[in-house]
Amino acid sequence: MESEDSKTVFVVAFSTTGSSEEARRIATALVDEQLAACVNIVNNIHSIYRWQGATEAAAESLMVIKTRANLLPAIESRLRDLHSYDVPELVAIPIAQGAQPYLDWLYTSTSDSQESS
């Protein structure tokens, strides 16, 4: 892991859900499948957004997903499988720096089976 550049290896991804139960179900699947090392769930957020030409508002839960950048396509696929939304949110930002023991844990807690060669 020491030779890897953390700016290109690790990301924090975000996805909202319609309920805390849905967030827990998806988060558990992502961690169980080693697509994410950790998913924090922030409940009771209020979202205002455009959908089908109208401004909408909804109570949602936010998943904060810590993972490797190369696992994002697999996470996107699992969100399409597991999510109730027609267009599940998935956006990610790179982790520019972090405590090395944490980054090492994040790396070893996620799957190498999704690595592209």
N, CA, C and O atoms as a GROMACS GRO file, in nm:
protein
  468
    1MET      N    1   0.082  -0.119   0.000
    1MET     CA    2   0.000   0.000   0.000
    1MET      C    3   0.086   0.125   0.000
    1MET      O    4   0.041   0.229  -0.048
    2GLU      N    5   0.207   0.119   0.051
    2GLU     CA    6   0.290   0.237   0.064
    2GLU      C    7   0.321   0.303  -0.069
    2GLU      O    8   0.337   0.424  -0.074
    3SER      N    9   0.330   0.227  -0.178
    3SER     CA   10   0.363   0.284  -0.307
    3SER      C   11   0.242   0.346  -0.377
    3SER      O   12   0.258   0.417  -0.476
    4GLU      N   13   0.123   0.322  -0.327
    4GLU     CA   14   0.002   0.376  -0.388
    4GLU      C   15  -0.013   0.524  -0.354
    4GLU      O   16   0.023   0.566  -0.244
    5ASP      N   17  -0.065   0.602  -0.446
    5ASP     CA   18  -0.095   0.743  -0.424
    5ASP      C   19  -0.238   0.751  -0.373
    5ASP      O   20  -0.332   0.721  -0.447
    6SER      N   21  -0.256   0.793  -0.247
    6SER     CA   22  -0.390   0.792  -0.187
    6SER      C   23  -0.487   0.881  -0.262
    6SER      O   24  -0.608   0.860  -0.253
    7LYS      N   25  -0.438   0.980  -0.334
    7LYS     CA   26  -0.528   1.068  -0.409
    7LYS      C   27  -0.598   0.994  -0.521
    7LYS      O   28  -0.708   1.033  -0.560
    8THR      N   29  -0.539   0.890  -0.573
    8THR     CA   30  -0.603   0.816  -0.682
    8THR      C   31  -0.663   0.685  -0.635
    8THR      O   32  -0.739   0.622  -0.709
    9VAL      N   33  -0.630   0.641  -0.516
    9VAL     CA   34  -0.674   0.511  -0.469
    9VAL      C   35  -0.806   0.517  -0.392
    9VAL      O   36  -0.894   0.434  -0.415
   10PHE      N   37  -0.822   0.614  -0.304
   10PHE     CA   38  -0.935   0.617  -0.212
   10PHE      C   39  -1.031   0.731  -0.242
   10PHE      O   40  -0.990   0.839  -0.283
   11VAL      N   41  -1.160   0.704  -0.219
   11VAL     CA   42  -1.262   0.806  -0.236
   11VAL      C   43  -1.363   0.798  -0.124
   11VAL      O   44  -1.377   0.695  -0.057
   12VAL      N   45  -1.434   0.907  -0.104
   12VAL     CA   46  -1.553   0.909  -0.021
   12VAL      C   47  -1.668   0.932  -0.119
   12VAL      O   48  -1.672   1.032  -0.190
   13ALA      N   49  -1.760   0.838  -0.122
   13ALA     CA   50  -1.875   0.846  -0.213
   13ALA      C   51  -2.001   0.875  -0.133
   13ALA      O   52  -2.011   0.840  -0.015
   14PHE      N   53  -2.097   0.937  -0.199
   14PHE     CA   54  -2.222   0.974  -0.134
   14PHE      C   55  -2.339   0.919  -0.213
   14PHE      O   56  -2.339   0.918  -0.336
   15SER      N   57  -2.439   0.873  -0.140
   15SER     CA   58  -2.564   0.828  -0.202
   15SER      C   59  -2.676   0.849  -0.102
   15SER      O   60  -2.661   0.821   0.017
   16THR      N   61  -2.790   0.898  -0.150
   16THR     CA   62  -2.905   0.917  -0.063
   16THR      C   63  -3.005   0.804  -0.085
   16THR      O   64  -3.010   0.742  -0.191
   17THR      N   65  -3.084   0.780   0.019
   17THR     CA   66  -3.191   0.679   0.012
   17THR      C   67  -3.319   0.740   0.069
   17THR      O   68  -3.317   0.844   0.135
   18GLY      N   69  -3.430   0.674   0.042
   18GLY     CA   70  -3.558   0.723   0.088
   18GLY      C   71  -3.590   0.692   0.233
   18GLY      O   72  -3.686   0.745   0.288
   19SER      N   73  -3.510   0.606   0.297
   19SER     CA   74  -3.535   0.572   0.437
   19SER      C   75  -3.406   0.521   0.502
   19SER      O   76  -3.311   0.481   0.435
   20SER      N   77  -3.405   0.525   0.634
   20SER     CA   78  -3.289   0.474   0.707
   20SER      C   79  -3.279   0.322   0.692
   20SER      O   80  -3.168   0.268   0.691
   21GLU      N   81  -3.392   0.254   0.680
   21GLU     CA   82  -3.389   0.109   0.662
   21GLU      C   83  -3.325   0.072   0.529
   21GLU      O   84  -3.245  -0.021   0.523
   22GLU      N   85  -3.359   0.146   0.424
   22GLU     CA   86  -3.298   0.119   0.294
   22GLU      C   87  -3.148   0.148   0.298
   22GLU      O   88  -3.068   0.072   0.242
   23ALA      N   89  -3.110   0.257   0.364
   23ALA     CA   90  -2.967   0.290   0.377
   23ALA      C   91  -2.893   0.179   0.450
   23ALA      O   92  -2.785   0.139   0.408
   24ARG      N   93  -2.949   0.128   0.560
   24ARG     CA   94  -2.886   0.020   0.636
   24ARG      C   95  -2.871  -0.106   0.551
   24ARG      O   96  -2.768  -0.173   0.556
   25ARG      N   97  -2.974  -0.138   0.476
   25ARG     CA   98  -2.971  -0.258   0.391
   25ARG      C   99  -2.862  -0.246   0.284
   25ARG      O  100  -2.785  -0.340   0.263
   26ILE      N  101  -2.856  -0.133   0.217
   26ILE     CA  102  -2.756  -0.114   0.112
   26ILE      C  103  -2.617  -0.107   0.173
   26ILE      O  104  -2.524  -0.169   0.121
   27ALA      N  105  -2.601  -0.032   0.282
   27ALA     CA  106  -2.470  -0.020   0.347
   27ALA      C  107  -2.418  -0.156   0.391
   27ALA      O  108  -2.300  -0.186   0.372
   28THR      N  109  -2.503  -0.237   0.448
   28THR     CA  110  -2.462  -0.370   0.492
   28THR      C  111  -2.415  -0.454   0.374
   28THR      O  112  -2.314  -0.524   0.383
   29ALA      N  113  -2.488  -0.447   0.263
   29ALA     CA  114  -2.447  -0.523   0.144
   29ALA      C  115  -2.311  -0.475   0.093
   29ALA      O  116  -2.226  -0.558   0.059
   30LEU      N  117  -2.290  -0.345   0.087
   30LEU     CA  118  -2.162  -0.292   0.037
   30LEU      C  119  -2.045  -0.335   0.124
   30LEU      O  120  -1.938  -0.368   0.073
   31VAL      N  121  -2.064  -0.333   0.255
   31VAL     CA  122  -1.957  -0.373   0.346
   31VAL      C  123  -1.939  -0.525   0.342
   31VAL      O  124  -1.826  -0.574   0.336
   32ASP      N  125  -2.048  -0.601   0.346
   32ASP     CA  126  -2.039  -0.747   0.340
   32ASP      C  127  -1.968  -0.794   0.213
   32ASP      O  128  -1.892  -0.891   0.216
   33GLU      N  129  -1.991  -0.725   0.102
   33GLU     CA  130  -1.932  -0.763  -0.025
   33GLU      C  131  -1.793  -0.700  -0.045
   33GLU      O  132  -1.734  -0.713  -0.152
   34GLN      N  133  -1.743  -0.634   0.057
   34GLN     CA  134  -1.612  -0.569   0.057
   34GLN      C  135  -1.596  -0.465  -0.054
   34GLN      O  136  -1.487  -0.443  -0.105
   35LEU      N  137  -1.708  -0.404  -0.091
   35LEU     CA  138  -1.704  -0.291  -0.184
   35LEU      C  139  -1.678  -0.161  -0.109
   35LEU      O  140  -1.634  -0.063  -0.169
   36ALA      N  141  -1.705  -0.160   0.019
   36ALA     CA  142  -1.680  -0.044   0.105
   36ALA      C  143  -1.621  -0.094   0.236
   36ALA      O  144  -1.658  -0.200   0.286
   37ALA      N  145  -1.529  -0.016   0.291
   37ALA     CA  146  -1.474  -0.050   0.422
   37ALA      C  147  -1.568  -0.005   0.532
   37ALA      O  148  -1.578  -0.069   0.637
   38CYS      N  149  -1.638   0.106   0.507
   38CYS     CA  150  -1.727   0.164   0.607
   38CYS      C  151  -1.830   0.248   0.535
   38CYS      O  152  -1.800   0.314   0.435
   39VAL      N  153  -1.952   0.246   0.585
   39VAL     CA  154  -2.057   0.335   0.536
   39VAL      C  155  -2.121   0.401   0.658
   39VAL      O  156  -2.179   0.334   0.743
   40ASN      N  157  -2.109   0.533   0.665
   40ASN     CA  158  -2.179   0.609   0.768
   40ASN      C  159  -2.316   0.644   0.715
   40ASN      O  160  -2.331   0.675   0.596
   41ILE      N  161  -2.416   0.641   0.800
   41ILE     CA  162  -2.553   0.677   0.761
   41ILE      C  163  -2.594   0.799   0.841
   41ILE      O  164  -2.595   0.798   0.964
   42VAL      N  165  -2.629   0.904   0.768
   42VAL     CA  166  -2.676   1.029   0.829
   42VAL      C  167  -2.825   1.037   0.800
   42VAL      O  168  -2.866   1.056   0.686
   43ASN      N  169  -2.905   1.023   0.904
   43ASN     CA  170  -3.050   1.025   0.887
   43ASN      C  171  -3.106   1.167   0.896
   43ASN      O  172  -3.039   1.261   0.941
   44ASN      N  173  -3.229   1.178   0.852
   44ASN     CA  174  -3.306   1.303   0.866
   44ASN      C  175  -3.245   1.422   0.791
   44ASN      O  176  -3.242   1.533   0.843
   45ILE      N  177  -3.196   1.397   0.670
   45ILE     CA  178  -3.155   1.510   0.588
   45ILE      C  179  -3.275   1.552   0.503
   45ILE      O  180  -3.365   1.472   0.478
   46HIS      N  181  -3.276   1.675   0.461
   46HIS     CA  182  -3.385   1.726   0.378
   46HIS      C  183  -3.326   1.765   0.244
   46HIS      O  184  -3.237   1.850   0.237
   47SER      N  185  -3.374   1.704   0.138
   47SER     CA  186  -3.323   1.728   0.004
   47SER      C  187  -3.425   1.803  -0.080
   47SER      O  188  -3.545   1.773  -0.076
   48ILE      N  189  -3.378   1.901  -0.155
   48ILE     CA  190  -3.459   1.974  -0.252
   48ILE      C  191  -3.391   1.955  -0.387
   48ILE      O  192  -3.272   1.983  -0.401
   49TYR      N  193  -3.465   1.908  -0.485
   49TYR     CA  194  -3.404   1.868  -0.612
   49TYR      C  195  -3.504   1.881  -0.726
   49TYR      O  196  -3.624   1.891  -0.704
   50ARG      N  197  -3.451   1.880  -0.850
   50ARG     CA  198  -3.535   1.879  -0.970
   50ARG      C  199  -3.558   1.734  -1.011
   50ARG      O  200  -3.464   1.654  -1.016
   51TRP      N  201  -3.683   1.700  -1.041
   51TRP     CA  202  -3.714   1.566  -1.090
   51TRP      C  203  -3.831   1.577  -1.187
   51TRP      O  204  -3.938   1.628  -1.152
   52GLN      N  205  -3.810   1.531  -1.307
   52GLN     CA  206  -3.912   1.529  -1.412
   52GLN      C  207  -3.976   1.667  -1.429
   52GLN      O  208  -4.098   1.679  -1.441
   53GLY      N  209  -3.891   1.771  -1.430
   53GLY     CA  210  -3.937   1.906  -1.459
   53GLY      C  211  -3.994   1.984  -1.342
   53GLY      O  212  -4.036   2.099  -1.359
   54ALA      N  213  -3.997   1.925  -1.224
   54ALA     CA  214  -4.054   1.993  -1.108
   54ALA      C  215  -3.955   1.996  -0.993
   54ALA      O  216  -3.868   1.910  -0.982
   55THR      N  217  -3.970   2.096  -0.908
   55THR     CA  218  -3.890   2.102  -0.786
   55THR      C  219  -3.958   2.015  -0.682
   55THR      O  220  -4.076   2.031  -0.653
   56GLU      N  221  -3.881   1.923  -0.626
   56GLU     CA  222  -3.932   1.828  -0.527
   56GLU      C  223  -3.857   1.846  -0.396
   56GLU      O  224  -3.749   1.905  -0.392
   57ALA      N  225  -3.915   1.797  -0.289
   57ALA     CA  226  -3.849   1.795  -0.158
   57ALA      C  227  -3.879   1.662  -0.093
   57ALA      O  228  -3.989   1.607  -0.107
   58ALA      N  229  -3.779   1.609  -0.021
   58ALA     CA  230  -3.798   1.478   0.043
   58ALA      C  231  -3.706   1.465   0.163
   58ALA      O  232  -3.597   1.521   0.167
   59ALA      N  233  -3.754   1.389   0.261
   59ALA     CA  234  -3.668   1.348   0.372
   59ALA      C  235  -3.590   1.226   0.324
   59ALA      O  236  -3.649   1.134   0.266
   60GLU      N  237  -3.460   1.225   0.347
   60GLU     CA  238  -3.376   1.116   0.300
   60GLU      C  239  -3.272   1.081   0.406
   60GLU      O  240  -3.257   1.150   0.507
   61SER      N  241  -3.202   0.972   0.380
   61SER     CA  242  -3.084   0.934   0.457
   61SER      C  243  -2.966   0.940   0.362
   61SER      O  244  -2.977   0.904   0.245
   62LEU      N  245  -2.852   0.984   0.413
   62LEU     CA  246  -2.730   0.997   0.333
   62LEU      C  247  -2.631   0.889   0.374
   62LEU      O  248  -2.600   0.873   0.491
   63MET      N  249  -2.583   0.815   0.274
   63MET     CA  250  -2.476   0.719   0.299
   63MET      C  251  -2.343   0.784   0.260
   63MET      O  252  -2.329   0.837   0.150
   64VAL      N  253  -2.246   0.778   0.351
   64VAL     CA  254  -2.111   0.826   0.327
   64VAL      C  255  -2.024   0.701   0.318
   64VAL      O  256  -2.000   0.633   0.418
   65ILE      N  257  -1.978   0.671   0.197
   65ILE     CA  258  -1.916   0.543   0.165
   65ILE      C  259  -1.766   0.561   0.149
   65ILE      O  260  -1.722   0.636   0.061
   66LYS      N  261  -1.686   0.494   0.232
   66LYS     CA  262  -1.540   0.498   0.219
   66LYS      C  263  -1.495   0.374   0.144
   66LYS      O  264  -1.523   0.261   0.184
   67THR      N  265  -1.423   0.397   0.031
   67THR     CA  266  -1.389   0.286  -0.057
   67THR      C  267  -1.269   0.321  -0.143
   67THR      O  268  -1.208   0.427  -0.130
   68ARG      N  269  -1.236   0.228  -0.232
   68ARG     CA  270  -1.132   0.250  -0.333
   68ARG      C  271  -1.198   0.304  -0.460
   68ARG      O  272  -1.311   0.267  -0.493
   69ALA      N  273  -1.128   0.390  -0.529
   69ALA     CA  274  -1.182   0.449  -0.653
   69ALA      C  275  -1.217   0.342  -0.755
   69ALA      O  276  -1.319   0.353  -0.824
   70ASN      N  277  -1.136   0.238  -0.766
   70ASN     CA  278  -1.161   0.135  -0.868
   70ASN      C  279  -1.284   0.050  -0.838
   70ASN      O  280  -1.328  -0.028  -0.923
   71LEU      N  281  -1.340   0.062  -0.718
   71LEU     CA  282  -1.460  -0.015  -0.683
   71LEU      C  283  -1.590   0.061  -0.715
   71LEU      O  284  -1.699   0.006  -0.701
   72LEU      N  285  -1.578   0.186  -0.758
   72LEU     CA  286  -1.698   0.266  -0.786
   72LEU      C  287  -1.789   0.204  -0.892
   72LEU      O  288  -1.910   0.207  -0.874
   73PRO      N  289  -1.737   0.148  -1.001
   73PRO     CA  290  -1.829   0.084  -1.096
   73PRO      C  291  -1.909  -0.031  -1.033
   73PRO      O  292  -2.028  -0.046  -1.063
   74ALA      N  293  -1.847  -0.111  -0.949
   74ALA     CA  294  -1.919  -0.220  -0.882
   74ALA      C  295  -2.021  -0.166  -0.783
   74ALA      O  296  -2.131  -0.220  -0.770
   75ILE      N  297  -1.986  -0.057  -0.714
   75ILE     CA  298  -2.081   0.006  -0.622
   75ILE      C  299  -2.200   0.060  -0.700
   75ILE      O  300  -2.315   0.043  -0.659
   76GLU      N  301  -2.173   0.125  -0.812
   76GLU     CA  302  -2.282   0.177  -0.895
   76GLU      C  303  -2.375   0.064  -0.939
   76GLU      O  304  -2.497   0.080  -0.938
   77SER      N  305  -2.317  -0.048  -0.978
   77SER     CA  306  -2.397  -0.164  -1.019
   77SER      C  307  -2.483  -0.215  -0.904
   77SER      O  308  -2.602  -0.244  -0.923
   78ARG      N  309  -2.424  -0.226  -0.786
   78ARG     CA  310  -2.500  -0.275  -0.670
   78ARG      C  311  -2.610  -0.176  -0.632
   78ARG      O  312  -2.719  -0.217  -0.592
   79LEU      N  313  -2.583  -0.045  -0.642
   79LEU     CA  314  -2.687   0.054  -0.614
   79LEU      C  315  -2.804   0.036  -0.711
   79LEU      O  316  -2.920   0.044  -0.669
   80ARG      N  317  -2.776   0.013  -0.837
   80ARG     CA  318  -2.885  -0.010  -0.934
   80ARG      C  319  -2.966  -0.134  -0.895
   80ARG      O  320  -3.088  -0.136  -0.911
   81ASP      N  321  -2.898  -0.238  -0.844
   81ASP     CA  322  -2.967  -0.361  -0.804
   81ASP      C  323  -3.051  -0.343  -0.677
   81ASP      O  324  -3.161  -0.397  -0.668
   82LEU      N  325  -2.999  -0.268  -0.581
   82LEU     CA  326  -3.056  -0.265  -0.446
   82LEU      C  327  -3.142  -0.142  -0.416
   82LEU      O  328  -3.222  -0.145  -0.322
   83HIS      N  329  -3.128  -0.037  -0.492
   83HIS     CA  330  -3.188   0.092  -0.458
   83HIS      C  331  -3.330   0.104  -0.509
   83HIS      O  332  -3.364   0.047  -0.613
   84SER      N  333  -3.414   0.176  -0.437
   84SER     CA  334  -3.553   0.196  -0.478
   84SER      C  335  -3.568   0.311  -0.578
   84SER      O  336  -3.671   0.320  -0.645
   85TYR      N  337  -3.469   0.398  -0.589
   85TYR     CA  338  -3.479   0.513  -0.679
   85TYR      C  339  -3.455   0.471  -0.824
   85TYR      O  340  -3.377   0.379  -0.850
   86ASP      N  341  -3.520   0.539  -0.917
   86ASP     CA  342  -3.495   0.517  -1.060
   86ASP      C  343  -3.353   0.560  -1.096
   86ASP      O  344  -3.288   0.496  -1.179
   87VAL      N  345  -3.306   0.668  -1.035
   87VAL     CA  346  -3.172   0.721  -1.062
   87VAL      C  347  -3.100   0.740  -0.928
   87VAL      O  348  -3.101   0.850  -0.872
   88PRO      N  349  -3.038   0.633  -0.875
   88PRO     CA  350  -2.969   0.648  -0.747
   88PRO      C  351  -2.850   0.742  -0.760
   88PRO      O  352  -2.775   0.737  -0.857
   89GLU      N  353  -2.834   0.825  -0.660
   89GLU     CA  354  -2.719   0.914  -0.655
   89GLU      C  355  -2.592   0.834  -0.626
   89GLU      O  356  -2.591   0.747  -0.539
   90LEU      N  357  -2.486   0.865  -0.698
   90LEU     CA  358  -2.352   0.818  -0.663
   90LEU      C  359  -2.254   0.922  -0.713
   90LEU      O  360  -2.231   0.935  -0.834
   91VAL      N  361  -2.197   0.996  -0.620
   91VAL     CA  362  -2.092   1.093  -0.651
   91VAL      C  363  -1.978   1.064  -0.556
   91VAL      O  364  -1.999   1.017  -0.444
   92ALA      N  365  -1.856   1.093  -0.600
   92ALA     CA  366  -1.740   1.060  -0.517
   92ALA      C  367  -1.638   1.172  -0.526
   92ALA      O  368  -1.624   1.238  -0.629
   93ILE      N  369  -1.567   1.190  -0.416
   93ILE     CA  370  -1.456   1.284  -0.413
   93ILE      C  371  -1.332   1.209  -0.366
   93ILE      O  372  -1.342   1.121  -0.280
   94PRO      N  373  -1.215   1.243  -0.421
   94PRO     CA  374  -1.093   1.173  -0.380
   94PRO      C  375  -1.051   1.211  -0.238
   94PRO      O  376  -1.074   1.323  -0.193
   95ILE      N  377  -0.991   1.117  -0.170
   95ILE     CA  378  -0.930   1.144  -0.040
   95ILE      C  379  -0.788   1.191  -0.068
   95ILE      O  380  -0.703   1.112  -0.112
   96ALA      N  381  -0.761   1.317  -0.044
   96ALA     CA  382  -0.631   1.376  -0.075
   96ALA      C  383  -0.524   1.334   0.024
   96ALA      O  384  -0.407   1.321  -0.010
   97GLN      N  385  -0.566   1.312   0.148
   97GLN     CA  386  -0.470   1.274   0.252
   97GLN      C  387  -0.547   1.210   0.366
   97GLN      O  388  -0.664   1.239   0.389
   98GLY      N  389  -0.480   1.122   0.438
   98GLY     CA  390  -0.543   1.058   0.552
   98GLY      C  391  -0.439   0.993   0.640
   98GLY      O  392  -0.324   0.976   0.599
   99ALA      N  393  -0.479   0.957   0.760
   99ALA     CA  394  -0.389   0.886   0.851
   99ALA      C  395  -0.352   0.752   0.788
   99ALA      O  396  -0.441   0.676   0.748
  100GLN      N  397  -0.223   0.723   0.778
  100GLN     CA  398  -0.179   0.602   0.709
  100GLN      C  399  -0.240   0.474   0.766
  100GLN      O  400  -0.279   0.387   0.689
  101PRO      N  401  -0.248   0.459   0.901
  101PRO     CA  402  -0.312   0.336   0.952
  101PRO      C  403  -0.458   0.322   0.907
  101PRO      O  404  -0.504   0.212   0.881
  102TYR      N  405  -0.530   0.434   0.897
  102TYR     CA  406  -0.668   0.430   0.850
  102TYR      C  407  -0.673   0.392   0.703
  102TYR      O  408  -0.754   0.308   0.663
  103LEU      N  409  -0.588   0.452   0.621
  103LEU     CA  410  -0.586   0.420   0.479
  103LEU      C  411  -0.546   0.274   0.455
  103LEU      O  412  -0.600   0.209   0.366
  104ASP      N  413  -0.452   0.223   0.537
  104ASP     CA  414  -0.415   0.082   0.527
  104ASP      C  415  -0.535  -0.007   0.559
  104ASP      O  416  -0.560  -0.106   0.490
  105TRP      N  417  -0.609   0.029   0.665
  105TRP     CA  418  -0.728  -0.047   0.702
  105TRP      C  419  -0.832  -0.040   0.591
  105TRP      O  420  -0.893  -0.142   0.557
  106LEU      N  421  -0.853   0.079   0.533
  106LEU     CA  422  -0.949   0.094   0.425
  106LEU      C  423  -0.911   0.003   0.308
  106LEU      O  424  -0.997  -0.061   0.248
  107TYR      N  425  -0.783  -0.001   0.276
  107TYR     CA  426  -0.736  -0.083   0.165
  107TYR      C  427  -0.758  -0.232   0.192
  107TYR      O  428  -0.810  -0.304   0.107
  108THR      N  429  -0.720  -0.278   0.311
  108THR     CA  430  -0.732  -0.421   0.340
  108THR      C  431  -0.877  -0.464   0.367
  108THR      O  432  -0.907  -0.583   0.363
  109SER      N  433  -0.966  -0.369   0.394
  109SER     CA  434  -1.106  -0.400   0.421
  109SER      C  435  -1.191  -0.405   0.296
  109SER      O  436  -1.309  -0.440   0.302
  110THR      N  437  -1.131  -0.371   0.182
  110THR     CA  438  -1.205  -0.375   0.056
  110THR      C  439  -1.143  -0.480  -0.034
  110THR      O  440  -1.028  -0.521  -0.016
  111SER      N  441  -1.221  -0.523  -0.132
  111SER     CA  442  -1.188  -0.641  -0.211
  111SER      C  443  -1.087  -0.614  -0.320
  111SER      O  444  -1.095  -0.514  -0.391
  112ASP      N  445  -0.992  -0.706  -0.335
  112ASP     CA  446  -0.902  -0.706  -0.449
  112ASP      C  447  -0.968  -0.772  -0.570
  112ASP      O  448  -0.921  -0.757  -0.682
  113SER      N  449  -1.076  -0.845  -0.548
  113SER     CA  450  -1.138  -0.919  -0.659
  113SER      C  451  -1.199  -0.826  -0.763
  113SER      O  452  -1.223  -0.869  -0.876
  114GLN      N  453  -1.224  -0.701  -0.727
  114GLN     CA  454  -1.280  -0.605  -0.821
  114GLN      C  455  -1.172  -0.530  -0.898
  114GLN      O  456  -1.202  -0.452  -0.988
  115GLU      N  457  -1.044  -0.554  -0.861
  115GLU     CA  458  -0.932  -0.483  -0.924
  115GLU      C  459  -0.929  -0.513  -1.073
  115GLU      O  460  -0.948  -0.627  -1.114
  116SER      N  461  -0.904  -0.411  -1.153
  116SER     CA  462  -0.883  -0.434  -1.296
  116SER      C  463  -0.736  -0.442  -1.323
  116SER      O  464  -0.658  -0.362  -1.271
  117SER      N  465  -0.696  -0.537  -1.403
  117SER     CA  466  -0.554  -0.558  -1.431
  117SER      C  467  -0.514  -0.494  -1.560
  117SER      O  468  -0.397  -0.501  -1.599
   0.00000   0.00000   0.00000
